[in-house]
Amino acid sequence: MKRTLLIATPLIIIAVSALLFSNFLSPALPEPTGPHAIGYQRLVIENSKSWVDVQAFYPAKEALGSQPQAMPADLAEQMSKSLGVPAAAMFDERALPAYTDAPVINEKLPVLIFNHGHGMFATQNSHNILELASHGYVVLTLSHPGHSLISKNGDLTVLKEAHIASYEEDEIQILLERQRLGNQQLRTSANLVEWKKTMTSIQDEAFADIVDQFSVWIANNQLVLDALPQLASGEIHSALKHALDLDKIGYFGHSFGGAVATHMNMNEAPVKASFNLDGPVFTWSLVDNPQGQFCFAYGDTNNQAGVKTDYSWVNQQIAITTGGCEQTFEGAAHMNFSDLNEITILKWFGQLGPVDGATMRKNLNQSLVSFFNQHLLQKGESTNLVGTQLIQH
């Protein structure tokens, strides 16, 4: 399937392009609040059958070396194709506050693995990733070859396959409407049995085109998870030798990546905690008596393709059975849980909710740090932030 783009007059195209370009040059870059400088390394985890492009962000002794760009030209080109806007509107050569030659601090560090949303890219949540790294976490962000916008393995570059995250405009509206109705049913489910029945129908209808891709992402995550001991020992060469605490592993992700985070926590014993950013939970991920700590974040004000969708509390039955937490970010849309939160003009196109972007960023960063501090480091506690609703089951 190919996305059908609306045809606009040249004047409208020029005006929108100019606004996007000027807006994207001004969005806030990450300003981590933690005590550590941040190191950066890109590496490949592979076996005889497959490979995963991994970008590592970690607490560093000092800021040394070059810095990755916020949105490099090759990624900007793919992002522009995805959004249907000029690449110049996406390119951002400003440097992120991370450094390629920075030595890791002399501590055993907790590990977080991040998965992006469907059809997006590994650093789509750079504000959250860098904030966590500055507070003492090693954050590994994954690119899935053929599924992410861009993945790299040495001189090899793999772009997103044409059929991944590509829909006709009328199809998008149908799928969103099905999700809207499904969310209402999930929210009002009285128990886990009702929830499973409803979610099974949603999987078969609204998510039918993507559920078969889930196994690919899980296999990629398993590859990385299994390789952590080799990263820790130095068998796989990286800046992280002797720096990983393999008893403190967590997951977070956005949307489809949030579903992955919950799945890995449910099914992999080394994973102790997961934070799902406005993503579903698929029925096949559920197990009896999961041992990890779970949290689910929601936006309540999505308005895409004219369909108003509220994602709040849709995973409540999962949160109840796991003794987990739920947090609704009032006025947030689905893409407010990514760096697109910083591009305020996207409110005009229904991609962002009315929530103040700076408040959203601050609250989400604080929620992530607080959750993983509490459940991986056993320090601090969750607090209800102004503009959110938090329930601890």
Secondary structure, DSSP 8 states (H G I E B T S, - for coil): ---------HHHHHHHHHHHHHHHTSS------SSSEEEEEEEEEE-SS-EEEEEEEEEESS--S---EEE-HHHHHHHHHHHTS-GGGT-EEEE-S-BTT--B-SS-EEEEEEE--TT--TTTTHHHHHHHHHTT-EEEEEE-TTTSSEEEETTEEEE--TTTT---HHHHHHHHHHHHHHHHHHHT--SHHHHHHHHHHHHHHTTTTTGGGHHHHHHHHHHHHHHHHHHHHTSS-STTTT-EEEEEEEEEEETHHHHHHHHHHHH-TTEEEEEEES----GGG--SS--SEEEEEEES-EEETTEEE--TTTTHHHHHHHT-EEEEETT--GGGGSGGGG-GGGGGGTSS-SS-HHHHHHHHHHHHHHHHHHHHS--S-----TTEEEEE-
